[in-house]
Amino acid sequence: MKTKTLLSVFFICAIGLTIASLPMSSLAISAEENDISIKRGEKIVMNYCALCHGGEDGKLSGKMMDDIPKLVGTIHTSNITNNTEKGIGKYTKEQSRVLLRTRVKAYG
Ligand code: HEC
């Protein structure tokens, strides 16, 4: 019984350590990329994401959410344009998929 318990604990730890040591790049997230899926994505972005991420420049450059109660604090939406410094332009397609599905950033 004791050996069985010890073996179980060892097995669970081994699985945990294996998962923890997986590099982020091993998160293979696939997405369809065709005319229909791109049109559908544009529609979602313009009707949903742009409400919060739409900046004064008409792009998804982010803005201050001034309708948030002051009690909560000041909240800015992120710049999700392909700008390489302020946006997510340095992301590879794979890194973008991981960010959009998991909120895990590519650079920490
Ligand atoms: C209700 C407002 C709101 C909507 C709608 C919204 N977002 Fe956001 N989003 C935010 C806020 C606020 C942040 C910043 C949160 C933070 O810094 O923790 C954010 C952060 C992000 C980030 C992280 C960027 C980074 O570099 O950290 C991505 C990517 C993102 N949003 C994509 C989207 C997409 C795609 C949609 C539409 C499907 C969307 N968001 C809709 C408010 C919104």
Residues whose N, C-alpha, C, O or C-beta is under 5 A from the ligand:
A	BS01	HEC	Y48 C49 C52 H76 T77 S78 I80 L99
